[in-house]
Amino acid sequence: MKSFFYDNVPSGKSKDESIFITTIKAFIIAPLVFLIIIGAIFLYSGVWPPMVVIESESMQHSDTTSYIGVIDTGDIVIVKGVKSYEEITTYVEGLANGHHTYGAPGDVIIYYREGMSKPVIHRAMLHLDYNSTSKGFDIPSLANIPEDKWDVTNGEKVWWNLKDELILYDIGHANAVMRIDLSAMLSFMANNNNMHGGIITLGDNNWEIIDGTPIARYDQYWMTAMPEPIMEEWIIGKARGELPWFGLMKLWITGTLPDDTPMNSKRNLVASIGVLIFAPIIIDISYSIMRQRNS
């Protein structure tokens, strides 16, 4: 059976010369196309690197299965740079205006500050405004969601001058309860003489059952490297898009592939690589067959 390249040898050139030229073109064109794609992604992203590989299960919506449209272990997402809080929609704001990403309200952000081992990619839950007069937090976005979605302890149910505990109900796919200890954050910042507001974050899969109720383990409670609201300068960007499974290759090569990586992600990666390898061969053979039939 003749190949596509053999069937198209220009007159005056041998088959070996044609294959050589075609190979050289492939080595030039393929990297060029790759660089163009990366350049376009960088222009959209505005940060470098413009993509991140998800290394843990903290954003998954299942412990055993990955899904398209949800951030799972081994997925690759684009990082869209942001310059201010105004470019981020929190979970609470998303409940009010309908903005959803990756299977839940609000944006998923990537943040990092000195002392952390690596950047974290988790959902922005709500924004706290520090009120220097009352020395508490104001959270205006609470006024726009149903009252049965939130509550406070030790005081009147209002969204301003909050100093104790804020409770959010029916969080995410687990319908978890999120009990935010505002007093602990205020005490920490006072001890460090750095009072400020910021964003509270949570991994979609970071919750545990306590007394029969799913309780959300938000970052500012359980991460020792982030005991306070996230300041604007710590935010790298927000997640956009998804290339599922392909980041598993990096995790496997670097020896950081988690044991609990969903099996369907591994199977889908193998199937996708198989398609990428064999599809051009099948197309080439089919084209050669059609040319032979038409000759």
Order of alpha helices (4+ residues) and beta strands (2+ residues): alpha-alpha-beta-beta-alpha-beta-beta-beta-beta-beta-beta-beta-beta-alpha-beta-beta-beta-alpha-beta-alpha-alpha
